[in-house]
Amino acid sequence: MKGILNVDDFQRAARRRLPRIFADYIEGGAFSETTLARNRADLEALRLRQRVLRPVGEPDLSVTLRGQKLSLPFGPGPVGFMGLYRHHGEIAVARAAMKAGVPSVLSSFSISGLHTVAAVTASVPDFQLYLDRDPEVNSERLETARKVGVRRIFFTVDTAVTSVRERDVRNGFRALDRVTPALLWQFAQRPAWSLDVLRSGFPQVELAAGRPEYGRGALAQARNLSSRLEKNLTWSMLSNLRSQWQGELIVKGLMDADDMRQARDSGADGIVVSNHGGRQLDHGCSTISKVKAARQAIGPELSLYVDGGFRRGTDIIKAIALGADFVLLGRPFAWAVASGAEAAVNHLFSFLGQEVAITLQLMGLRSIKELSLLGEDAFEASSLS
């Protein structure tokens, strides 16, 4: 795509196209956005070792997760309301991921839900599960996932308490239940977005279909779905979910080693080291700073994912070297789909894959597997302290 060389280019292009309320929702973090910034700062502080005069050829970027071979060590993490940023946004991401040879993770708060994405793309995404306070609703969601053929559920545990995201407060996201004159003015200033997304009326969250208590339209549903999240999550609930779900169960939103060990002992097949993209605990730790401890906590058998601040192929290399199996990216895929639909997501996969490959070659490595075996020796020692 002309003029798009990296994730930052996609971010700028998306902001030019999106109404501010949605651009700020994607971009923002909690309170002072210190954790948001720390995710990036700690990634940038790690320095990779360059090695030369080693025949490397075209590197193998594939990884294997619990017997499933994936073409790349990264893919789309769950981002809510993708269909608000681009018509059929979730479908575009799922199609591009299928083409790239990796799974996508569909958010509970998706405009196009599991049934639609699976039917249209002929592929089944992984599914991010938030627990509703009504157990019957949770059972229905699990049954839907079973019927569609979902392989993995990402049980998200770090949003029982919703933090304050000041950009959203100023814009009214999750406070508005209808389109106001001020919001209409924002839409009018983004005619390309308006013509694309509003062609069939204001989008609605598929998960809320047939449930009038969630409201009408994605704005009201965003507020009401959030208000219905289970606020008293416990480890017994994870154990209960384990007993109900026979597929892979990944616990998303862990930052503490004791919690990671308890997730392992409760029957999880893997974890995601995640601070929700800096959108929950402000002045918390970066995710990259917790990857090594996470691997030590859960051992070699469980799958270890990480998200939070990843923008470059070098970032992905750093996570794998520290012990991660796979990197989930959220905002980059939201910005890509917002700015250029499926073609843009294909381009994102292409240049990030190229960045990973070139970085491996410059480090004298032939594969992601070699990188994993190299471990901390991939870094200049002084940058690890």
C-alpha positions in Angstrom: 0.0 0.0 0.0 1.4 3.4 -1.1 3.0 5.3 1.7 2.4 2.7 4.4 5.7 1.3 5.7 5.0 0.5 9.3 2.4 0.4 12.1 2.8 4.1 12.9 1.8 4.9 9.3 -1.4 2.8 9.7 -2.1 4.7 13.0 -1.9 8.1 11.3 -4.0 6.9 8.3 -6.7 5.5 10.7 -6.9 8.7 12.6 -7.5 10.6 9.4 -10.4 8.3 8.6 -12.0 7.5 12.0 -14.3 9.8 14.1 -12.4 10.9 17.2 -14.5 8.8 19.6 -13.4 5.6 18.0 -9.8 6.6 17.2 -9.3 7.6 20.9 -11.0 4.4 22.1 -8.4 2.3 20.1 -5.4 4.5 21.1 -6.1 5.4 24.7 -4.9 3.9 28.0 -5.9 4.2 31.7 -5.6 7.4 33.7 -2.1 9.0 33.0 -1.4 6.3 30.3 1.9 5.5 32.1 1.5 1.7 31.7 0.6 2.3 28.0 3.9 4.2 27.5 5.9 1.7 29.6 4.9 -1.1 27.3 6.8 0.6 24.5 9.7 2.0 26.6 10.7 -1.4 28.0 10.6 -3.0 24.6 12.8 -0.3 23.1 15.3 -0.6 26.0 16.2 -4.2 25.1 19.2 -4.4 22.6 19.6 -7.3 20.3 23.0 -8.9 19.4 24.1 -8.7 15.8 26.1 -11.7 14.4 27.7 -12.0 11.0 29.4 -14.4 8.6 26.8 -17.0 9.2 24.9 -18.7 6.3 21.2 -18.1 7.1 19.2 -18.2 3.9 15.4 -17.5 4.1 14.5 -18.0 7.7 11.7 -20.3 8.9 9.1 -18.1 10.8 6.8 -20.9 11.8 5.9 -21.9 15.3 4.0 -24.8 16.8 1.3 -24.3 19.5 0.0 -27.5 21.1 0.5 -29.5 17.9 -0.8 -26.8 15.5 1.8 -25.4 13.1 1.4 -21.7 12.4 3.2 -19.8 9.7 4.1 -16.8 11.8 4.9 -16.1 15.5 2.3 -13.3 15.7 -1.3 -12.7 14.9 -4.4 -10.6 15.7 -5.5 -10.4 19.4 -9.0 -9.5 20.4 -10.1 -5.9 19.8 -13.7 -4.9 20.5 -16.0 -3.3 17.9 -13.8 -3.8 14.8 -16.9 -3.5 12.7 -17.2 0.1 13.9 -13.9 1.0 12.4 -14.6 -0.6 9.0 -17.6 -2.3 7.6 -17.1 -6.1 8.2 -13.9 -5.3 10.1 -13.8 -8.6 12.0 -14.3 -10.6 8.7 -11.5 -8.7 7.1 -9.1 -9.5 9.9 -10.1 -13.2 10.0 -9.7 -13.6 6.3 -6.2 -12.0 6.3 -5.2 -14.2 9.3 -6.4 -17.3 7.5 -4.3 -16.3 4.4 -1.3 -15.7 6.6 -1.6 -19.1 8.3 -2.4 -18.0 11.8 -5.6 -17.8 13.9 -7.3 -14.6 14.8 -8.9 -14.0 18.2 -12.5 -12.7 18.0 -13.6 -10.3 20.8 -16.8 -10.9 22.7 -17.6 -7.3 21.8 -17.5 -7.8 18.0 -20.0 -6.4 15.5 -19.7 -9.6 13.4 -19.8 -12.5 15.9 -18.7 -16.1 15.8 -21.6 -17.4 13.6 -21.1 -14.7 10.9 -17.3 -14.8 10.8 -17.2 -18.6 10.6 -19.9 -18.7 7.9 -18.4 -15.9 5.7 -14.8 -16.9 6.0 -15.1 -20.7 6.2 -12.7 -20.6 9.1 -13.2 -20.6 12.8 -11.5 -17.9 14.9 -10.4 -18.3 18.5 -12.8 -16.6 20.9 -12.2 -14.2 23.7 -14.6 -14.9 26.6 -15.8 -12.4 29.2 -18.0 -13.9 31.9 -21.4 -12.3 32.2 -22.9 -12.2 35.7 -25.7 -14.5 34.5 -24.4 -18.1 34.3 -27.0 -19.0 31.7 -25.6 -16.4 29.4 -22.1 -17.9 29.8 -23.4 -21.4 29.1 -25.0 -20.1 25.9 -21.8 -18.5 24.8 -19.8 -21.7 25.4 -22.4 -23.7 23.5 -22.2 -21.3 20.6 -18.4 -21.7 20.6 -18.7 -25.5 20.6 -21.2 -25.5 17.7 -19.1 -23.2 15.6 -16.0 -25.3 16.3 -13.8 -22.9 18.3 -10.5 -24.5 19.2 -9.3 -22.0 21.8 -11.0 -19.7 24.3 -9.1 -16.8 25.7 -10.8 -16.2 29.1 -10.1 -12.6 29.9 -9.7 -11.9 33.7 -8.3 -8.4 34.1 -11.4 -6.3 33.4 -13.7 -7.2 36.3 -13.0 -3.7 37.4 -13.0 -1.3 34.5 -10.4 1.4 34.8 -10.9 5.1 33.8 -9.8 5.9 30.3 -9.9 9.6 30.2 -10.1 9.9 26.4 -13.3 7.8 26.5 -14.7 9.9 29.3 -14.2 13.1 27.3 -15.7 11.5 24.2 -18.6 9.7 25.9 -17.7 6.2 24.8 -19.6 3.7 27.0 -21.6 6.7 28.4 -23.6 7.5 25.3 -26.6 5.3 24.4 -27.5 7.2 21.2 -26.0 9.4 18.5 -25.9 12.9 19.8 -25.6 16.1 17.7 -21.9 16.4 18.7 -21.3 12.8 17.6 -23.1 13.5 14.3 -20.7 16.4 13.7 -17.8 14.0 14.2 -19.3 11.6 11.7 -20.0 14.4 9.2 -16.3 15.3 9.3 -15.4 11.7 8.3 -17.6 11.1 5.2 -15.7 8.0 4.0 -16.1 6.3 7.3 -19.8 7.3 7.5 -20.6 6.0 4.0 -18.8 2.7 4.7 -19.9 1.8 8.2 -23.4 3.4 8.4 -24.6 2.0 5.0 -27.0 -0.4 6.8 -27.7 1.7 9.9 -25.7 2.0 13.0 -23.9 -1.3 13.7 -24.9 -3.6 16.5 -22.9 -6.2 18.5 -23.9 -9.7 17.3 -23.5 -11.1 20.8 -26.4 -8.8 21.9 -28.7 -9.9 19.2 -32.1 -10.9 20.5 -31.4 -9.4 23.9 -33.2 -6.1 24.3 -31.8 -5.6 27.7 -28.4 -4.8 26.0 -29.9 -1.9 24.1 -30.0 -1.0 20.5 -26.9 0.0 18.6 -23.2 -0.6 19.4 -22.9 2.5 21.7 -25.6 1.4 24.1 -24.5 -2.2 23.8 -20.9 -1.3 24.7 -22.1 0.3 27.9 -24.5 -2.4 28.8 -22.3 -5.3 28.0 -19.5 -3.8 30.1 -21.9 -3.2 33.0 -23.0 -6.9 32.9 -19.5 -8.3 33.3 -18.9 -10.5 36.3 -17.3 -8.3 39.0 -16.3 -11.0 41.4 -14.2 -13.4 39.4 -12.6 -16.1 41.4 -10.2 -19.1 40.8 -13.1 -21.4 41.4 -14.8 -19.8 38.4 -11.8 -20.7 36.3 -11.9 -24.3 37.5 -15.6 -24.4 36.7 -15.0 -23.1 33.2 -12.2 -25.7 32.8 -14.8 -28.4 33.6 -17.2 -27.0 31.0 -14.8 -26.4 28.1 -13.0 -29.3 26.5 -11.0 -27.2 24.0 -7.9 -25.2 24.8 -8.4 -22.7 27.6 -6.0 -19.7 27.7 -6.2 -17.3 30.6 -5.6 -13.7 29.4 -4.6 -10.8 31.6 -2.0 -12.2 34.0 1.0 -10.1 35.2 1.9 -11.8 38.5 3.9 -15.0 38.7 1.7 -16.4 41.6 -1.4 -15.9 39.4 0.3 -17.6 36.5 1.2 -20.6 38.6 -2.4 -20.8 40.0 -3.8 -20.6 36.4 -1.5 -23.6 35.5 -2.7 -25.5 38.6 -6.3 -24.7 37.7 -6.0 -26.5 34.4 -5.3 -23.7 31.9 -3.5 -24.8 28.7 -1.8 -21.4 28.4 -1.7 -17.8 29.5 -1.5 -14.4 28.0 0.9 -12.0 29.7 -1.2 -8.9 29.3 -2.0 -5.5 31.0 -4.9 -5.0 28.5 -2.7 -2.7 26.4 -2.2 -0.3 29.3 -5.9 0.2 29.7 -6.4 -1.2 33.2 -3.8 -0.7 36.0 -2.0 2.6 35.6 1.7 2.7 36.8 1.9 -1.0 36.3 4.6 -3.1 34.8 5.2 -3.6 31.1 4.3 -7.0 29.6 7.7 -7.6 28.1 9.3 -7.3 31.5 7.2 -10.2 32.7 7.7 -12.7 29.9 10.8 -14.4 31.4 9.1 -14.8 34.8 6.0 -16.1 33.1 7.9 -18.9 31.4 9.5 -19.9 34.7 6.2 -19.8 36.5 4.2 -22.0 34.0 7.0 -24.3 32.8 7.7 -25.5 29.3 4.5 -27.3 28.5 1.9 -24.5 28.6 1.5 -22.0 25.8 2.8 -18.5 26.6 1.3 -15.6 24.7 2.0 -11.9 25.3 0.5 -8.7 24.1 0.9 -5.0 24.9 2.8 -2.4 22.9 4.1 -4.6 20.1 4.6 -2.6 16.9 7.7 -4.0 15.1 9.2 -7.3 14.0 12.1 -6.6 16.5 9.5 -6.4 19.3 8.2 -9.9 18.4 11.8 -11.2 18.2 12.4 -10.0 21.8 9.3 -11.6 23.2 10.1 -15.0 21.6 13.7 -14.8 22.9 12.5 -14.2 26.4 10.2 -17.3 26.3 7.0 -16.4 24.6 5.5 -18.8 22.0 3.3 -16.3 20.2 2.7 -12.5 20.2 -0.8 -11.0 19.9 -1.2 -7.6 18.5 -4.4 -5.5 19.0 -4.1 -1.9 18.0 -2.0 -2.5 14.9 -4.7 -4.7 13.4 -7.4 -2.2 14.4 -5.5 0.7 12.7 -4.9 -1.4 9.6 -8.5 -2.5 9.1 -9.7 1.0 9.8 -7.5 2.5 7.2 -7.7 0.0 4.4 -9.8 -3.0 5.1 -8.6 -6.5 4.3 -5.9 -5.3 1.9 -4.3 -3.3 4.7 -4.4 -6.2 7.1 -2.6 -8.3 4.4 0.0 -5.6 4.1 0.5 -5.5 7.9 1.1 -9.2 7.9 3.5 -8.9 5.0 5.8 -6.1 6.4 5.8 -7.4 10.0 6.8 -10.8 8.7 9.5 -9.2 6.6 10.8 -7.3 9.7 10.9 -10.6 11.7 12.8 -12.4 8.9 15.4 -9.6 8.4 16.0 -9.3 12.1 16.6 -13.0 12.4 19.1 -12.9 9.4 21.0 -10.0 11.0 21.2 -11.9 14.2 22.7 -14.9 12.3 19.6 -17.1 12.9 17.8 -19.4 10.6 14.5 -19.9 12.4 12.2 -18.9 15.2 13.1 -22.2 16.8 16.8 -21.2 16.9 15.8 -17.9 18.4 13.9 -19.7 21.2 16.8 -21.9 21.9 19.2 -18.9 22.0 17.1 -17.2 24.7 18.7 -14.4 26.6 21.9 -14.7 24.5 19.9 -12.9 21.8 20.4 -9.7 23.8 23.3 -7.5 24.8 23.7 -8.5 28.4 23.7 -4.9 29.7 20.2 -4.3 28.4 18.7 -7.1 30.4 19.5 -5.6 33.8 
